[in-house]
Amino acid sequence: MSQADIARPSDPASILESNVYSACKAFVLAYALPAMSPHCVIEGWQNRTSLPADVNEYAVISILHDKQHGTAVEEYTWDSSSPDEVGRLEVKGLIELAVQVDFCAENDSARQRARRLAIITRSSIGAQFFNECGMSSLYADDARDISFTGDARQFVRRWTTTLHLTLDQGISANFEAFDKALISRLEDVDAHHKA
């Protein structure tokens, strides 16, 4: 089979990075208490994005990494009514995403938000929330204090937790197939070709 004969994949999975960020932002706004304003929840690692100018309390959401669990699942489908004799191959893998949520504040609300978010992620509420977004919620890491010194040489309280989510990611490709074969000769090899 030549390189030209190999089917090229298409149709990326519908859950994109932007969908993950949107779901996580909605989750933070709903369950990281005390409540935060939507403009104070920021997608991390973005160009031309600045921290909120009017408040010192904000959250930053960053996808740290993803990894595949298990072997990819392949599913072949065939439309017998199609005149093109083309089948479809769907390849899916279970991907775990690690999504870090950092809460910064001048007081203890950063710790409270991180702890509460970790608790709710590990509950049926968190599982149901992410299920409705096409993902699964596995668990969240314990909240950790990673406070730092800001530009004004004052401590900024920073607490973090990492959400572990899973989703199916995959591709699909067409492949040539057939459902009938034309045989011109059929013989019993054992009977006609003795060893």
C-alpha positions in Angstrom: 0.0 0.0 0.0 1.5 3.4 -1.0 1.3 6.5 1.1 -1.3 7.9 -1.4 -3.6 4.9 -0.6 -3.8 5.7 3.1 -7.1 7.3 4.2 -6.7 10.9 5.5 -8.5 11.6 8.8 -11.2 14.2 9.1 -13.9 15.3 11.5 -12.1 16.3 14.8 -14.0 15.7 17.9 -16.6 18.3 18.8 -15.1 19.1 22.3 -12.4 21.7 21.6 -10.0 23.5 23.9 -12.4 26.5 23.9 -15.3 24.2 25.1 -13.1 22.9 28.0 -12.3 26.5 29.1 -16.0 27.5 28.8 -17.2 24.6 30.8 -14.5 25.2 33.5 -15.3 28.9 33.7 -19.0 28.2 34.2 -18.1 25.6 36.8 -15.9 28.1 38.7 -18.6 30.8 38.5 -21.2 28.4 39.9 -19.3 26.7 42.6 -16.1 28.6 43.7 -17.6 30.5 46.6 -17.5 33.4 47.6 -18.9 34.2 44.1 -16.8 35.9 41.5 -17.6 38.2 38.6 -17.3 36.6 35.1 -14.6 39.2 34.1 -12.5 38.0 37.0 -12.2 34.4 35.6 -9.5 34.3 33.0 -8.3 31.7 30.5 -4.6 31.2 31.1 -1.8 31.3 28.6 -3.5 33.8 26.2 -1.8 36.7 24.4 -3.2 40.2 24.9 -5.0 39.2 28.1 -4.5 41.2 31.3 -5.7 40.8 34.9 -8.8 42.7 36.0 -7.8 46.3 36.7 -10.5 47.1 39.3 -10.1 44.1 41.6 -7.4 42.0 43.3 -9.4 38.8 43.3 -9.4 36.7 40.2 -9.1 33.1 38.9 -6.9 31.8 36.1 -7.8 28.5 34.3 -5.0 26.7 32.4 -5.0 23.3 30.7 -1.7 21.8 31.9 -1.6 18.5 29.9 -3.6 15.7 28.6 -2.9 12.0 28.3 -4.6 9.0 26.7 -5.8 6.1 28.9 -5.8 2.7 27.3 -5.8 1.7 23.7 -7.8 3.5 21.0 -11.1 2.0 20.1 -11.8 1.5 16.4 -15.3 1.2 15.0 -16.0 0.4 11.4 -19.3 1.3 9.7 -20.5 0.4 6.3 -23.4 1.8 4.3 -24.5 -1.0 2.0 -26.8 1.3 0.1 -23.9 3.6 -0.9 -22.8 3.2 -4.5 -19.2 4.3 -3.7 -18.4 1.2 -1.6 -16.8 3.4 1.0 -16.7 2.5 4.7 -16.0 4.8 7.7 -13.5 4.2 10.4 -14.0 6.0 13.7 -11.0 6.0 16.1 -11.5 7.3 19.6 -9.3 7.5 22.7 -10.2 8.3 26.3 -8.2 11.5 27.1 -7.6 12.8 30.6 -7.2 16.6 30.9 -5.5 18.2 33.9 -7.0 21.7 34.3 -5.4 24.0 36.9 -7.5 26.6 38.5 -5.5 29.3 40.4 -7.4 31.7 42.8 -5.7 34.9 43.8 -6.9 37.3 46.5 -5.7 39.6 49.2 -7.5 37.5 51.9 -8.5 34.0 52.7 -11.2 33.8 49.9 -8.6 32.3 47.5 -8.2 29.2 49.8 -12.0 29.0 50.3 -12.6 29.0 46.6 -10.0 26.4 45.8 -11.1 24.1 48.6 -14.8 24.3 47.7 -14.1 23.8 44.0 -12.1 20.6 44.9 -14.9 19.3 47.1 -17.7 19.9 44.5 -15.5 18.4 41.7 -15.4 15.1 43.7 -19.2 15.0 44.1 -22.1 13.9 42.0 -22.8 17.6 41.4 -19.4 18.0 39.6 -19.9 14.7 37.7 -23.3 15.8 36.5 -22.1 19.3 35.6 -19.3 18.1 33.4 -21.4 15.2 31.9 -23.8 17.8 30.5 -20.7 19.4 28.8 -19.7 16.1 27.2 -16.9 15.3 29.7 -16.5 13.3 32.9 -15.2 14.6 36.2 -12.7 12.2 37.8 -11.4 14.1 40.8 -9.6 17.3 41.9 -6.3 17.6 43.6 -6.2 19.0 47.2 -6.0 22.8 47.4 -2.4 24.1 47.7 -1.0 27.4 48.8 1.4 28.8 46.1 1.3 32.5 47.3 3.8 34.9 45.7 5.0 38.5 46.0 3.3 40.8 43.6 4.6 44.0 41.8 3.9 46.1 44.9 6.2 43.8 46.9 3.2 42.5 48.9 2.1 38.9 49.3 -0.7 37.8 47.0 -2.6 34.9 48.3 -2.7 32.2 45.6 -4.4 28.9 46.1 -4.7 26.2 43.4 -6.4 23.0 42.6 -6.2 20.8 39.5 -9.4 19.3 38.0 -9.0 16.0 36.3 -11.5 15.6 33.5 -11.9 13.0 30.7 -13.4 13.1 27.3 -13.5 11.0 24.1 -11.3 12.5 21.4 -11.0 11.0 18.0 -10.9 11.2 14.2 -12.7 9.4 11.4 -11.6 8.4 7.9 -13.1 6.8 4.8 -11.7 3.5 3.6 -12.5 1.4 0.5 -14.4 -1.7 1.3 -16.5 -4.4 -0.3 -19.3 -6.7 0.8 -19.2 -9.3 -2.0 -16.3 -11.0 -3.8 -16.4 -12.5 -7.3 -14.6 -15.9 -7.2 -13.7 -17.6 -10.5 -12.3 -20.8 -9.0 -12.8 -22.6 -5.6 -10.9 -25.7 -4.7 -10.1 -27.8 -1.7 -6.4 -27.2 -1.2 -5.9 -30.2 1.1 -7.5 -32.6 -1.4 -5.8 -31.4 -4.5 -2.3 -30.5 -3.2 -1.1 -33.3 -1.0 2.1 -32.7 1.0 
